[in-house]
């Protein structure tokens, strides 16, 4: 899969590295700002108590 993504990126090797870093940053930003805030209230870790 990663090889397929690498082959699909346009440009020479240096440009592909920059594009890959930007793609990874975009995925991380999407996770941090959209997916994790949506999933956090649905996780069962909010009501932790110890006796």
C-alpha positions as CSV (number, residue, x, y, z in Angstrom):
1,X,0.0,0.0,0.0
2,X,2.8,2.5,0.9
3,X,4.6,1.6,-2.3
4,X,1.4,2.3,-4.3
5,X,1.1,5.7,-2.6
6,X,4.7,6.5,-3.3
7,X,4.3,5.6,-7.0
8,X,1.2,7.8,-7.3
9,X,2.9,10.9,-5.9
10,X,4.1,13.1,-8.8
11,X,7.5,14.6,-9.2
12,X,11.1,13.7,-8.4
13,X,12.2,12.0,-5.2
14,X,12.7,15.2,-3.2
15,X,9.3,16.4,-4.0
16,X,7.8,13.0,-3.2
17,X,9.4,13.2,0.3
18,X,7.8,16.6,0.9
19,X,4.4,15.4,-0.4
20,X,4.6,12.3,1.8
21,X,5.4,14.4,4.9
22,X,2.5,16.7,4.1
23,X,0.2,13.7,3.6
24,X,1.2,12.2,6.9
25,X,0.7,15.6,8.6
26,X,-2.8,15.9,7.1
27,X,-3.8,12.5,8.3
28,X,-2.5,13.2,11.8
29,X,-4.4,16.6,11.9
30,X,-7.6,14.9,10.7
31,X,-7.3,12.4,13.5
32,X,-6.5,14.9,16.2
33,X,-9.1,17.5,15.3
34,X,-12.0,15.4,13.9
35,X,-11.8,11.7,14.7
36,X,-10.5,11.7,18.3
37,X,-12.8,14.4,19.6
38,X,-15.7,12.6,18.0
39,X,-14.7,9.2,19.6
40,X,-13.7,10.4,23.0
41,X,-17.1,10.7,24.6
42,X,-18.1,7.3,23.2
43,X,-15.1,5.5,25.0
44,X,-15.9,3.7,28.2
45,X,-13.0,5.4,30.1
46,X,-14.9,8.4,31.4
47,X,-16.5,6.9,34.5
48,X,-13.4,5.3,36.2
49,X,-13.8,4.8,39.9
50,X,-11.7,2.9,42.4
51,X,-13.0,1.3,45.6
